[in-house]
Amino acid sequence: MRKILLHTCCAICAAYPVKLLREQGYEPVVYFYNPNIYPEIEYKRRLDELVAYSKKENFELYFEELKSDDFNKIAKGYEKEPEKGKRCERCFYLRLGKAAQKAKKLSIDYYTTTLTISPHKVTKQIFEAANTVSKETGIEFLPYDFKKKDGFKITQQIAKENNMYKQTYCGCKYSIREAKQQLD
Ligand code: SF4
């Protein structure tokens, strides 16, 4: 089976992409690098759930320790940006850049990301960041838009069946602010 590096932000978002990629003849090697996640306890929750799911579904998983400075550097000056704005573009570029580098290290020719499964993110921004990274690293990005064909619905269903931890905000401290405003 051809390997593909699958960057993911959490177990829920990985569930359907892992299934779909396997159905299409790929063996996903999952990679968790998300220095945007705040606070540390939330990072641990999302990672712990992913580790448990990797054991259940038997996929290879690599992860990084939380490196908040990586994110803080790229978010500086963009703190007031709304979700879907320029801070998010920089956040995608940071995470996908590291994912492609990881694929290179592991001698995997392709990479993709579960970020496209979220209806709250702009797919075009994700693809643009990924294509820039591809040009810089030579690792081919496969442009899966995982939310299509009910992908978002299916992944939520798998999460429910597995009683997975479900976050209430995108990840960074600024997205906590936005999630709270939506509730007010
Ligand atoms: S809202 Fe989400 S995608 Fe945007 S910067 Fe924060 S963590 Fe990254």
Backbone and ligand atoms as CSV (ligand in chain L), in Angstrom:
chain,resi,resn,atom,element,x,y,z
A,1,MET,N,N,0.836,-1.218,0.000
A,1,MET,CA,C,0.000,0.000,0.000
A,1,MET,C,C,0.865,1.259,0.000
A,2,ARG,N,N,0.433,2.292,-0.753
A,2,ARG,CA,C,1.182,3.544,-0.763
A,2,ARG,C,C,0.928,4.296,0.531
A,3,LYS,N,N,1.986,4.804,1.089
A,3,LYS,CA,C,1.815,5.578,2.324
A,3,LYS,C,C,1.509,7.035,1.999
A,4,ILE,N,N,0.718,7.638,2.866
A,4,ILE,CA,C,0.467,9.081,2.758
A,4,ILE,C,C,0.535,9.649,4.170
A,5,LEU,N,N,1.182,10.778,4.309
A,5,LEU,CA,C,1.207,11.405,5.621
A,5,LEU,C,C,-0.070,12.234,5.777
A,6,LEU,N,N,-0.790,11.953,6.835
A,6,LEU,CA,C,-2.052,12.641,7.095
A,6,LEU,C,C,-1.884,13.533,8.321
A,7,HIS,N,N,-1.799,14.834,8.073
A,7,HIS,CA,C,-1.735,15.751,9.212
A,7,HIS,C,C,-3.134,15.828,9.836
A,8,THR,N,N,-3.187,15.772,11.163
A,8,THR,CA,C,-4.499,15.926,11.801
A,8,THR,C,C,-4.421,16.818,13.027
A,9,CYS,N,N,-5.580,17.405,13.354
A,9,CYS,CA,C,-5.663,18.299,14.501
A,9,CYS,C,C,-6.324,17.606,15.697
A,10,CYS,N,N,-6.981,16.473,15.469
A,10,CYS,CA,C,-7.630,15.746,16.568
A,10,CYS,C,C,-8.138,14.401,16.038
A,11,ALA,N,N,-8.595,13.569,16.979
A,11,ALA,CA,C,-9.066,12.229,16.609
A,11,ALA,C,C,-10.354,12.285,15.786
A,12,ILE,N,N,-11.249,13.175,16.163
A,12,ILE,CA,C,-12.534,13.251,15.455
A,12,ILE,C,C,-12.305,13.568,13.982
A,13,CYS,N,N,-11.464,14.570,13.735
A,13,CYS,CA,C,-11.220,14.967,12.337
A,13,CYS,C,C,-10.451,13.901,11.562
A,14,ALA,N,N,-9.743,13.019,12.260
A,14,ALA,CA,C,-8.967,11.978,11.572
A,14,ALA,C,C,-9.820,10.762,11.198
A,15,ALA,N,N,-10.913,10.562,11.913
A,15,ALA,CA,C,-11.650,9.291,11.797
A,15,ALA,C,C,-12.085,8.976,10.354
A,16,TYR,N,N,-12.813,9.874,9.729
A,16,TYR,CA,C,-13.279,9.620,8.361
A,16,TYR,C,C,-12.129,9.626,7.347
A,17,PRO,N,N,-11.210,10.604,7.406
A,17,PRO,CA,C,-10.089,10.575,6.455
A,17,PRO,C,C,-9.281,9.263,6.498
A,18,VAL,N,N,-9.041,8.720,7.676
A,18,VAL,CA,C,-8.294,7.449,7.761
A,18,VAL,C,C,-9.078,6.358,7.022
A,19,LYS,N,N,-10.365,6.326,7.261
A,19,LYS,CA,C,-11.237,5.317,6.627
A,19,LYS,C,C,-11.223,5.489,5.103
A,20,LEU,N,N,-11.435,6.723,4.658
A,20,LEU,CA,C,-11.512,6.994,3.216
A,20,LEU,C,C,-10.182,6.692,2.517
A,21,LEU,N,N,-9.093,7.128,3.110
A,21,LEU,CA,C,-7.786,6.895,2.470
A,21,LEU,C,C,-7.506,5.402,2.351
A,22,ARG,N,N,-7.853,4.661,3.382
A,22,ARG,CA,C,-7.649,3.207,3.322
A,22,ARG,C,C,-8.503,2.594,2.213
A,23,GLU,N,N,-9.744,3.064,2.116
A,23,GLU,CA,C,-10.625,2.548,1.052
A,23,GLU,C,C,-10.034,2.841,-0.330
A,24,GLN,N,N,-9.276,3.911,-0.416
A,24,GLN,CA,C,-8.697,4.299,-1.711
A,24,GLN,C,C,-7.287,3.755,-1.928
A,25,GLY,N,N,-6.886,2.859,-1.073
A,25,GLY,CA,C,-5.609,2.170,-1.295
A,25,GLY,C,C,-4.379,2.836,-0.697
A,26,TYR,N,N,-4.588,3.799,0.193
A,26,TYR,CA,C,-3.460,4.421,0.887
A,26,TYR,C,C,-3.371,3.905,2.313
A,27,GLU,N,N,-2.156,3.868,2.845
A,27,GLU,CA,C,-2.012,3.621,4.274
A,27,GLU,C,C,-1.614,4.941,4.930
A,28,PRO,N,N,-2.543,5.577,5.665
A,28,PRO,CA,C,-2.215,6.863,6.276
A,28,PRO,C,C,-1.260,6.729,7.465
A,29,VAL,N,N,-0.245,7.563,7.447
A,29,VAL,CA,C,0.650,7.703,8.599
A,29,VAL,C,C,0.251,9.041,9.214
A,30,VAL,N,N,-0.304,8.986,10.400
A,30,VAL,CA,C,-0.937,10.185,10.967
A,30,VAL,C,C,0.095,11.013,11.752
A,31,TYR,N,N,-0.039,12.328,11.604
A,31,TYR,CA,C,0.933,13.234,12.224
A,31,TYR,C,C,0.196,14.356,12.953
A,32,PHE,N,N,0.530,14.521,14.226
A,32,PHE,CA,C,-0.114,15.538,15.065
A,32,PHE,C,C,0.912,16.611,15.418
A,33,TYR,N,N,0.800,17.731,14.749
A,33,TYR,CA,C,1.631,18.902,15.080
A,33,TYR,C,C,0.695,20.098,15.076
A,34,ASN,N,N,0.379,20.595,16.247
A,34,ASN,CA,C,-0.614,21.664,16.375
A,34,ASN,C,C,-0.240,22.609,17.519
A,35,PRO,N,N,0.807,23.412,17.293
A,35,PRO,CA,C,1.252,24.298,18.375
A,35,PRO,C,C,0.283,25.442,18.652
A,36,ASN,N,N,-0.767,25.533,17.817
A,36,ASN,CA,C,-1.818,26.532,18.005
A,36,ASN,C,C,-2.720,26.211,19.194
A,37,ILE,N,N,-2.766,24.945,19.593
A,37,ILE,CA,C,-3.759,24.549,20.609
A,37,ILE,C,C,-3.394,25.113,21.988
A,38,TYR,N,N,-4.394,25.686,22.614
A,38,TYR,CA,C,-4.246,26.332,23.918
A,38,TYR,C,C,-5.465,26.001,24.770
A,39,PRO,N,N,-5.324,25.780,26.072
A,39,PRO,CA,C,-4.088,25.636,26.832
A,39,PRO,C,C,-3.525,24.218,26.720
A,40,GLU,N,N,-2.482,23.963,27.491
A,40,GLU,CA,C,-1.786,22.676,27.385
A,40,GLU,C,C,-2.704,21.486,27.695
A,41,ILE,N,N,-3.617,21.679,28.637
A,41,ILE,CA,C,-4.512,20.569,29.011
A,41,ILE,C,C,-5.388,20.151,27.816
A,42,GLU,N,N,-5.752,21.157,27.010
A,42,GLU,CA,C,-6.562,20.879,25.817
A,42,GLU,C,C,-5.727,20.110,24.783
A,43,TYR,N,N,-4.475,20.496,24.683
A,43,TYR,CA,C,-3.554,19.803,23.760
A,43,TYR,C,C,-3.469,18.326,24.147
A,44,LYS,N,N,-3.325,18.112,25.438
A,44,LYS,CA,C,-3.179,16.747,25.952
A,44,LYS,C,C,-4.456,15.936,25.711
A,45,ARG,N,N,-5.596,16.587,25.938
A,45,ARG,CA,C,-6.882,15.891,25.723
A,45,ARG,C,C,-7.005,15.419,24.283
A,46,ARG,N,N,-6.718,16.324,23.345
A,46,ARG,CA,C,-6.876,15.981,21.921
A,46,ARG,C,C,-5.864,14.906,21.514
A,47,LEU,N,N,-4.659,15.037,22.029
A,47,LEU,CA,C,-3.627,14.057,21.669
A,47,LEU,C,C,-3.937,12.688,22.293
A,48,ASP,N,N,-4.340,12.679,23.543
A,48,ASP,CA,C,-4.658,11.401,24.211
A,48,ASP,C,C,-5.749,10.645,23.449
A,49,GLU,N,N,-6.748,11.377,23.002
A,49,GLU,CA,C,-7.851,10.742,22.265
A,49,GLU,C,C,-7.335,10.150,20.947
A,50,LEU,N,N,-6.432,10.879,20.316
A,50,LEU,CA,C,-5.876,10.410,19.048
A,50,LEU,C,C,-5.004,9.163,19.259
A,51,VAL,N,N,-4.229,9.173,20.323
A,51,VAL,CA,C,-3.379,8.000,20.622
A,51,VAL,C,C,-4.279,6.774,20.821
A,52,ALA,N,N,-5.352,6.950,21.585
A,52,ALA,CA,C,-6.281,5.836,21.834
A,52,ALA,C,C,-6.886,5.347,20.512
A,53,TYR,N,N,-7.255,6.294,19.643
A,53,TYR,CA,C,-7.890,5.893,18.378
A,53,TYR,C,C,-6.881,5.211,17.444
A,54,SER,N,N,-5.637,5.630,17.512
A,54,SER,CA,C,-4.606,4.998,16.661
A,54,SER,C,C,-4.428,3.538,17.058
A,55,LYS,N,N,-4.564,3.272,18.358
A,55,LYS,CA,C,-4.433,1.874,18.814
A,55,LYS,C,C,-5.646,1.078,18.360
A,56,LYS,N,N,-6.804,1.684,18.486
A,56,LYS,CA,C,-8.034,0.982,18.094
A,56,LYS,C,C,-8.038,0.677,16.599
A,57,GLU,N,N,-7.672,1.654,15.788
A,57,GLU,CA,C,-7.740,1.483,14.325
A,57,GLU,C,C,-6.427,1.034,13.706
A,58,ASN,N,N,-5.423,0.897,14.583
A,58,ASN,CA,C,-4.140,0.356,14.151
A,58,ASN,C,C,-3.492,1.167,13.023
A,59,PHE,N,N,-3.359,2.471,13.248
A,59,PHE,CA,C,-2.577,3.261,12.283
A,59,PHE,C,C,-1.344,3.841,12.975
A,60,GLU,N,N,-0.323,4.082,12.160
A,60,GLU,CA,C,0.928,4.627,12.663
A,60,GLU,C,C,0.709,6.097,13.017
A,61,LEU,N,N,1.227,6.516,14.158
A,61,LEU,CA,C,1.014,7.897,14.606
A,61,LEU,C,C,2.327,8.509,15.084
A,62,TYR,N,N,2.599,9.713,14.626
A,62,TYR,CA,C,3.720,10.513,15.127
A,62,TYR,C,C,3.151,11.791,15.701
A,63,PHE,N,N,3.740,12.257,16.769
A,63,PHE,CA,C,3.270,13.525,17.321
A,63,PHE,C,C,4.426,14.320,17.911
A,64,GLU,N,N,4.191,15.613,18.052
A,64,GLU,CA,C,5.183,16.512,18.635
A,64,GLU,C,C,4.683,16.962,20.008
A,65,GLU,N,N,5.647,17.279,20.870
A,65,GLU,CA,C,5.282,17.923,22.129
A,65,GLU,C,C,4.774,19.333,21.790
A,66,LEU,N,N,4.000,19.905,22.689
A,66,LEU,CA,C,3.450,21.242,22.431
A,66,LEU,C,C,4.576,22.287,22.373
A,67,LYS,N,N,4.622,23.022,21.255
A,67,LYS,CA,C,5.627,24.090,21.115
A,67,LYS,C,C,4.876,25.391,20.829
A,68,SER,N,N,4.311,25.971,21.877
A,68,SER,CA,C,3.460,27.162,21.716
A,68,SER,C,C,4.190,28.318,21.045
A,69,ASP,N,N,5.498,28.405,21.270
A,69,ASP,CA,C,6.255,29.526,20.671
A,69,ASP,C,C,6.173,29.518,19.149
A,70,ASP,N,N,6.120,28.320,18.559
A,70,ASP,CA,C,6.011,28.235,17.088
A,70,ASP,C,C,4.779,29.009,16.622
A,71,PHE,N,N,3.673,28.801,17.332
A,71,PHE,CA,C,2.427,29.469,16.946
A,71,PHE,C,C,2.454,30.943,17.339
A,72,ASN,N,N,2.918,31.220,18.555
A,72,ASN,CA,C,2.904,32.612,19.024
A,72,ASN,C,C,3.673,33.524,18.073
A,73,LYS,N,N,4.756,33.004,17.511
A,73,LYS,CA,C,5.563,33.811,16.582
A,73,LYS,C,C,4.756,34.184,15.331
A,74,ILE,N,N,4.048,33.201,14.776
A,74,ILE,CA,C,3.339,33.499,13.513
A,74,ILE,C,C,2.023,34.263,13.763
A,75,ALA,N,N,1.517,34.203,15.010
A,75,ALA,CA,C,0.250,34.888,15.330
A,75,ALA,C,C,0.482,36.337,15.753
A,76,LYS,N,N,1.741,36.654,16.090
A,76,LYS,CA,C,2.061,38.018,16.556
A,76,LYS,C,C,1.666,39.065,15.502
A,77,GLY,N,N,0.869,40.032,15.940
A,77,GLY,CA,C,0.402,41.070,15.020
A,77,GLY,C,C,-0.924,40.703,14.354
A,78,TYR,N,N,-1.350,39.468,14.547
A,78,TYR,CA,C,-2.603,38.994,13.909
A,78,TYR,C,C,-3.622,38.548,14.969
A,79,GLU,N,N,-3.382,38.979,16.205
A,79,GLU,CA,C,-4.230,38.515,17.316
A,79,GLU,C,C,-5.695,38.902,17.125
A,80,LYS,N,N,-5.935,40.038,16.507
A,80,LYS,CA,C,-7.320,40.535,16.394
A,80,LYS,C,C,-8.030,40.037,15.138
A,81,GLU,N,N,-7.333,39.295,14.329
A,81,GLU,CA,C,-7.961,38.749,13.108
A,81,GLU,C,C,-9.122,37.825,13.477
A,82,PRO,N,N,-10.200,37.850,12.700
A,82,PRO,CA,C,-11.290,36.894,12.974
A,82,PRO,C,C,-10.914,35.507,12.458
A,83,GLU,N,N,-11.662,34.501,12.851
A,83,GLU,CA,C,-11.461,33.171,12.270
A,83,GLU,C,C,-11.721,33.270,10.775
A,84,LYS,N,N,-10.990,32.513,10.004
A,84,LYS,CA,C,-11.013,32.526,8.535
A,84,LYS,C,C,-10.189,33.684,7.968
A,85,GLY,N,N,-9.501,34.422,8.823
A,85,GLY,CA,C,-8.696,35.556,8.372
A,85,GLY,C,C,-7.234,35.175,8.191
A,86,LYS,N,N,-6.389,36.212,8.230
A,86,LYS,CA,C,-4.965,36.019,7.930
A,86,LYS,C,C,-4.231,35.167,8.979
A,87,ARG,N,N,-4.651,35.250,10.243
A,87,ARG,CA,C,-3.983,34.419,11.257
A,87,ARG,C,C,-4.161,32.944,10.923
A,88,CYS,N,N,-5.342,32.597,10.447
A,88,CYS,CA,C,-5.614,31.193,10.109
A,88,CYS,C,C,-4.752,30.755,8.919
A,89,GLU,N,N,-4.582,31.640,7.943
A,89,GLU,CA,C,-3.730,31.287,6.788
A,89,GLU,C,C,-2.320,30.970,7.267
A,90,ARG,N,N,-1.827,31.785,8.195
A,90,ARG,CA,C,-0.470,31.569,8.706
A,90,ARG,C,C,-0.394,30.302,9.548
A,91,CYS,N,N,-1.473,30.039,10.267
A,91,CYS,CA,C,-1.556,28.829,11.105
A,91,CYS,C,C,-1.533,27.581,10.217
A,92,PHE,N,N,-2.251,27.620,9.096
A,92,PHE,CA,C,-2.262,26.463,8.175
A,92,PHE,C,C,-0.871,26.263,7.578
A,93,TYR,N,N,-0.261,27.370,7.170
A,93,TYR,CA,C,1.062,27.279,6.535
A,93,TYR,C,C,2.083,26.683,7.519
A,94,LEU,N,N,2.010,27.108,8.759
A,94,LEU,CA,C,2.933,26.591,9.783
A,94,LEU,C,C,2.773,25.079,9.948
A,95,ARG,N,N,1.538,24.661,10.149
A,95,ARG,CA,C,1.287,23.237,10.440
A,95,ARG,C,C,1.555,22.352,9.229
A,96,LEU,N,N,1.156,22.835,8.052
A,96,LEU,CA,C,1.349,22.013,6.852
A,96,LEU,C,C,2.819,21.964,6.453
A,97,GLY,N,N,3.519,23.051,6.731
A,97,GLY,CA,C,4.960,23.061,6.448
A,97,GLY,C,C,5.671,21.983,7.245
A,98,LYS,N,N,5.333,21.913,8.489
A,98,LYS,CA,C,5.963,20.914,9.361
A,98,LYS,C,C,5.536,19.498,8.937
A,99,ALA,N,N,4.294,19.365,8.512
A,99,ALA,CA,C,3.794,18.050,8.074
A,99,ALA,C,C,4.567,17.564,6.839
A,100,ALA,N,N,4.784,18.473,5.897
A,100,ALA,CA,C,5.523,18.078,4.685
A,100,ALA,C,C,6.966,17.721,5.035
A,101,GLN,N,N,7.543,18.465,5.957
A,101,GLN,CA,C,8.915,18.136,6.381
A,101,GLN,C,C,8.973,16.760,7.031
A,102,LYS,N,N,7.935,16.455,7.786
A,102,LYS,CA,C,7.883,15.136,8.434
A,102,LYS,C,C,7.759,14.038,7.380
A,103,ALA,N,N,6.923,14.285,6.374
A,103,ALA,CA,C,6.767,13.302,5.289
A,103,ALA,C,C,8.125,13.066,4.616
A,104,LYS,N,N,8.837,14.132,4.388
A,104,LYS,CA,C,10.160,14.043,3.747
A,104,LYS,C,C,11.094,13.172,4.593
A,105,LYS,N,N,11.115,13.448,5.884
A,105,LYS,CA,C,11.972,12.677,6.798
A,105,LYS,C,C,11.634,11.200,6.769
A,106,LEU,N,N,10.342,10.906,6.636
A,106,LEU,CA,C,9.886,9.505,6.654
A,106,LEU,C,C,9.894,8.881,5.256
A,107,SER,N,N,10.374,9.632,4.279
A,107,SER,CA,C,10.396,9.174,2.873
A,107,SER,C,C,9.000,8.819,2.358
A,108,ILE,N,N,8.045,9.661,2.716
A,108,ILE,CA,C,6.671,9.503,2.213
A,108,ILE,C,C,6.461,10.591,1.151
A,109,ASP,N,N,5.959,10.198,-0.010
A,109,ASP,CA,C,5.901,11.134,-1.147
A,109,ASP,C,C,4.717,12.097,-1.120
A,110,TYR,N,N,3.652,11.728,-0.395
A,110,TYR,CA,C,2.430,12.537,-0.433
A,110,TYR,C,C,2.021,12.962,0.977
A,111,TYR,N,N,1.316,14.069,1.017
A,111,TYR,CA,C,0.709,14.429,2.301
A,111,TYR,C,C,-0.640,15.100,2.057
A,112,THR,N,N,-1.444,15.089,3.096
A,112,THR,CA,C,-2.725,15.795,3.067
A,112,THR,C,C,-3.102,16.141,4.506
A,113,THR,N,N,-4.256,16.764,4.679
A,113,THR,CA,C,-4.626,17.207,6.028
A,113,THR,C,C,-6.111,17.038,6.297
A,114,THR,N,N,-6.431,16.745,7.536
A,114,THR,CA,C,-7.837,16.612,7.942
A,114,THR,C,C,-8.499,17.977,8.148
A,115,LEU,N,N,-7.717,19.047,8.055
A,115,LEU,CA,C,-8.288,20.384,8.315
A,115,LEU,C,C,-9.475,20.686,7.404
A,116,THR,N,N,-9.480,20.074,6.215
A,116,THR,CA,C,-10.562,20.371,5.261
A,116,THR,C,C,-11.897,19.725,5.656
A,117,ILE,N,N,-11.890,18.924,6.698
A,117,ILE,CA,C,-13.174,18.293,7.064
A,117,ILE,C,C,-14.087,19.287,7.804
A,118,SER,N,N,-13.504,20.342,8.310
A,118,SER,CA,C,-14.298,21.287,9.089
A,118,SER,C,C,-15.057,22.272,8.203
A,119,PRO,N,N,-16.367,22.387,8.401
A,119,PRO,CA,C,-17.123,23.386,7.635
A,119,PRO,C,C,-16.833,24.806,8.134
A,120,HIS,N,N,-16.069,24.922,9.227
A,120,HIS,CA,C,-15.757,26.253,9.781
A,120,HIS,C,C,-14.455,26.827,9.222
A,121,LYS,N,N,-13.799,26.061,8.360
A,121,LYS,CA,C,-12.543,26.554,7.784
A,121,LYS,C,C,-12.714,26.752,6.279
A,122,VAL,N,N,-11.867,27.639,5.722
A,122,VAL,CA,C,-11.957,27.923,4.293
A,122,VAL,C,C,-10.998,27.004,3.536
A,123,THR,N,N,-11.562,26.097,2.768
A,123,THR,CA,C,-10.745,25.094,2.065
A,123,THR,C,C,-9.709,25.746,1.151
A,124,LYS,N,N,-10.124,26.823,0.481
A,124,LYS,CA,C,-9.197,27.513,-0.436
A,124,LYS,C,C,-7.939,27.979,0.312
A,125,GLN,N,N,-8.105,28.490,1.507
A,125,GLN,CA,C,-6.937,28.942,2.291
A,125,GLN,C,C,-6.022,27.762,2.622
A,126,ILE,N,N,-6.639,26.629,2.941
A,126,ILE,CA,C,-5.850,25.440,3.299
A,126,ILE,C,C,-5.077,24.951,2.074
A,127,PHE,N,N,-5.756,24.875,0.949
A,127,PHE,CA,C,-5.103,24.401,-0.279
A,127,PHE,C,C,-3.988,25.351,-0.720
A,128,GLU,N,N,-4.227,26.643,-0.586
A,128,GLU,CA,C,-3.178,27.602,-0.997
A,128,GLU,C,C,-1.931,27.434,-0.134
A,129,ALA,N,N,-2.136,27.308,1.173
A,129,ALA,CA,C,-0.989,27.112,2.077
A,129,ALA,C,C,-0.273,25.804,1.720
A,130,ALA,N,N,-1.047,24.760,1.479
A,130,ALA,CA,C,-0.466,23.441,1.182
A,130,ALA,C,C,0.310,23.458,-0.131
A,131,ASN,N,N,-0.213,24.145,-1.117
A,131,ASN,CA,C,0.485,24.183,-2.403
A,131,ASN,C,C,1.790,24.971,-2.317
A,132,THR,N,N,1.790,26.024,-1.524
A,132,THR,CA,C,3.036,26.776,-1.298
A,132,THR,C,C,4.064,25.851,-0.643
A,133,VAL,N,N,3.619,25.136,0.358
A,133,VAL,CA,C,4.507,24.197,1.062
A,133,VAL,C,C,5.039,23.132,0.104
A,134,SER,N,N,4.182,22.633,-0.759
A,134,SER,CA,C,4.603,21.608,-1.727
A,134,SER,C,C,5.727,22.108,-2.621
A,135,LYS,N,N,5.556,23.350,-3.096
A,135,LYS,CA,C,6.596,23.936,-3.966
A,135,LYS,C,C,7.905,24.051,-3.205
A,136,GLU,N,N,7.816,24.363,-1.920
A,136,GLU,CA,C,9.034,24.572,-1.126
A,136,GLU,C,C,9.718,23.270,-0.735
A,137,THR,N,N,8.938,22.205,-0.598
A,137,THR,CA,C,9.511,20.955,-0.069
A,137,THR,C,C,9.606,19.831,-1.095
A,138,GLY,N,N,8.829,19.941,-2.171
A,138,GLY,CA,C,8.810,18.861,-3.162
A,138,GLY,C,C,7.925,17.692,-2.759
A,139,ILE,N,N,7.208,17.827,-1.656
A,139,ILE,CA,C,6.278,16.767,-1.233
A,139,ILE,C,C,4.901,17.097,-1.806
A,140,GLU,N,N,4.348,16.171,-2.545
A,140,GLU,CA,C,3.079,16.442,-3.228
A,140,GLU,C,C,1.903,16.456,-2.248
A,141,PHE,N,N,1.087,17.495,-2.366
A,141,PHE,CA,C,-0.112,17.598,-1.532
A,141,PHE,C,C,-1.296,17.023,-2.294
A,142,LEU,N,N,-2.010,16.093,-1.696
A,142,LEU,CA,C,-3.218,15.564,-2.341
A,142,LEU,C,C,-4.413,16.350,-1.801
A,143,PRO,N,N,-5.093,17.084,-2.692
A,143,PRO,CA,C,-6.113,18.032,-2.233
A,143,PRO,C,C,-7.467,17.393,-1.893
A,144,TYR,N,N,-7.475,16.626,-0.842
A,144,TYR,CA,C,-8.744,16.039,-0.382
A,144,TYR,C,C,-9.570,17.100,0.340
A,145,ASP,N,N,-10.821,17.241,-0.078
A,145,ASP,CA,C,-11.743,18.087,0.685
A,145,ASP,C,C,-12.638,17.111,1.446
A,146,PHE,N,N,-12.193,16.752,2.636
A,146,PHE,CA,C,-12.820,15.636,3.353
A,146,PHE,C,C,-14.258,15.891,3.781
A,147,LYS,N,N,-14.677,17.144,3.794
A,147,LYS,CA,C,-16.071,17.394,4.218
A,147,LYS,C,C,-17.076,16.950,3.157
A,148,LYS,N,N,-16.592,16.790,1.925
A,148,LYS,CA,C,-17.490,16.412,0.833
A,148,LYS,C,C,-18.036,14.993,1.024
A,149,LYS,N,N,-19.077,14.682,0.306
A,149,LYS,CA,C,-19.742,13.371,0.377
A,149,LYS,C,C,-20.066,12.995,1.832
A,150,ASP,N,N,-20.599,13.960,2.555
A,150,ASP,CA,C,-21.019,13.748,3.945
A,150,ASP,C,C,-19.869,13.435,4.893
A,151,GLY,N,N,-18.647,13.779,4.490
A,151,GLY,CA,C,-17.483,13.470,5.326
A,151,GLY,C,C,-17.587,14.005,6.744
A,152,PHE,N,N,-18.070,15.232,6.867
A,152,PHE,CA,C,-18.164,15.826,8.208
A,152,PHE,C,C,-19.167,15.050,9.065
A,153,LYS,N,N,-20.284,14.708,8.438
A,153,LYS,CA,C,-21.340,13.969,9.147
A,153,LYS,C,C,-20.833,12.575,9.579
A,154,ILE,N,N,-20.148,11.924,8.659
A,154,ILE,CA,C,-19.661,10.562,8.948
A,154,ILE,C,C,-18.630,10.589,10.083
A,155,THR,N,N,-17.744,11.578,10.031
A,155,THR,CA,C,-16.704,11.623,11.076
A,155,THR,C,C,-17.326,11.896,12.447
A,156,GLN,N,N,-18.375,12.717,12.470
A,156,GLN,CA,C,-19.067,12.984,13.741
A,156,GLN,C,C,-19.740,11.715,14.256
A,157,GLN,N,N,-20.273,10.948,13.334
A,157,GLN,CA,C,-20.937,9.694,13.693
A,157,GLN,C,C,-19.939,8.700,14.309
A,158,ILE,N,N,-18.765,8.598,13.677
A,158,ILE,CA,C,-17.721,7.697,14.202
A,158,ILE,C,C,-17.290,8.173,15.600
A,159,ALA,N,N,-17.184,9.496,15.746
A,159,ALA,CA,C,-16.778,10.055,17.041
A,159,ALA,C,C,-17.798,9.696,18.125
A,160,LYS,N,N,-19.060,9.771,17.753
A,160,LYS,CA,C,-20.134,9.463,18.696
A,160,LYS,C,C,-20.071,7.977,19.108
A,161,GLU,N,N,-19.915,7.129,18.109
A,161,GLU,CA,C,-19.841,5.682,18.386
A,161,GLU,C,C,-18.668,5.331,19.299
A,162,ASN,N,N,-17.593,6.111,19.173
A,162,ASN,CA,C,-16.387,5.842,19.964
A,162,ASN,C,C,-16.288,6.718,21.214
A,163,ASN,N,N,-17.351,7.484,21.443
A,163,ASN,CA,C,-17.402,8.342,22.618
A,163,ASN,C,C,-16.168,9.242,22.743
A,164,MET,N,N,-15.793,9.863,21.635
A,164,MET,CA,C,-14.569,10.660,21.615
A,164,MET,C,C,-14.757,12.020,22.274
A,165,TYR,N,N,-13.677,12.539,22.802
A,165,TYR,CA,C,-13.681,13.890,23.358
A,165,TYR,C,C,-13.903,14.902,22.220
A,166,LYS,N,N,-14.850,15.818,22.432
A,166,LYS,CA,C,-15.183,16.781,21.392
A,166,LYS,C,C,-14.896,18.200,21.870
A,167,GLN,N,N,-14.013,18.891,21.180
A,167,GLN,CA,C,-13.652,20.254,21.577
A,167,GLN,C,C,-14.745,21.243,21.178
A,168,THR,N,N,-14.723,22.411,21.814
A,168,THR,CA,C,-15.771,23.403,21.532
A,168,THR,C,C,-15.235,24.632,20.808
A,169,TYR,N,N,-13.958,24.623,20.468
A,169,TYR,CA,C,-13.368,25.753,19.736
A,169,TYR,C,C,-12.249,25.223,18.853
A,170,CYS,N,N,-11.835,26.078,17.893
A,170,CYS,CA,C,-10.873,25.611,16.903
A,170,CYS,C,C,-9.564,25.158,17.534
A,171,GLY,N,N,-8.952,26.031,18.370
A,171,GLY,CA,C,-7.693,25.597,18.972
A,171,GLY,C,C,-6.933,26.690,19.704
A,172,CYS,N,N,-6.716,27.826,19.043
A,172,CYS,CA,C,-5.884,28.859,19.678
A,172,CYS,C,C,-6.690,29.654,20.703
A,173,LYS,N,N,-5.984,30.457,21.506
A,173,LYS,CA,C,-6.672,31.233,22.549
A,173,LYS,C,C,-7.654,32.234,21.945
A,174,TYR,N,N,-7.358,32.711,20.736
A,174,TYR,CA,C,-8.247,33.691,20.083
A,174,TYR,C,C,-9.551,33.021,19.626
A,175,SER,N,N,-9.470,31.750,19.308
A,175,SER,CA,C,-10.696,31.059,18.888
A,175,SER,C,C,-11.590,30.742,20.093
A,176,ILE,N,N,-11.021,30.706,21.287
A,176,ILE,CA,C,-11.855,30.536,22.496
A,176,ILE,C,C,-12.723,31.786,22.617
A,177,ARG,N,N,-12.090,32.942,22.417
A,177,ARG,CA,C,-12.803,34.224,22.486
A,177,ARG,C,C,-13.976,34.219,21.495
A,178,GLU,N,N,-13.707,33.770,20.265
A,178,GLU,CA,C,-14.776,33.793,19.255
A,178,GLU,C,C,-15.903,32.817,19.572
A,179,ALA,N,N,-15.520,31.646,20.067
A,179,ALA,CA,C,-16.548,30.650,20.410
A,179,ALA,C,C,-17.446,31.190,21.516
A,180,LYS,N,N,-16.845,31.916,22.474
A,180,LYS,CA,C,-17.627,32.494,23.583
A,180,LYS,C,C,-18.568,33.574,23.057
A,181,GLN,N,N,-18.066,34.408,22.133
A,181,GLN,CA,C,-18.900,35.484,21.584
A,181,GLN,C,C,-20.120,34.914,20.868
A,182,GLN,N,N,-19.937,33.771,20.217
A,182,GLN,CA,C,-21.055,33.178,19.492
A,182,GLN,C,C,-22.134,32.686,20.451
A,183,LEU,N,N,-21.700,32.330,21.684
A,183,LEU,CA,C,-22.668,31.850,22.672
A,183,LEU,C,C,-23.416,33.015,23.338
A,184,ASP,N,N,-22.754,34.205,23.396
A,184,ASP,CA,C,-23.338,35.369,24.095
A,184,ASP,C,C,-24.594,35.893,23.379
L,1,SF4,S1,S,-8.759,29.994,14.716
L,1,SF4,FE1,FE,-7.986,27.907,14.349
L,1,SF4,S2,S,-7.016,27.940,12.311
L,1,SF4,FE2,FE,-7.294,30.070,13.007
L,1,SF4,S3,S,-5.354,30.614,14.013
L,1,SF4,FE3,FE,-6.698,29.866,15.607
L,1,SF4,S4,S,-6.273,27.664,15.761
L,1,SF4,FE4,FE,-5.392,28.368,13.819
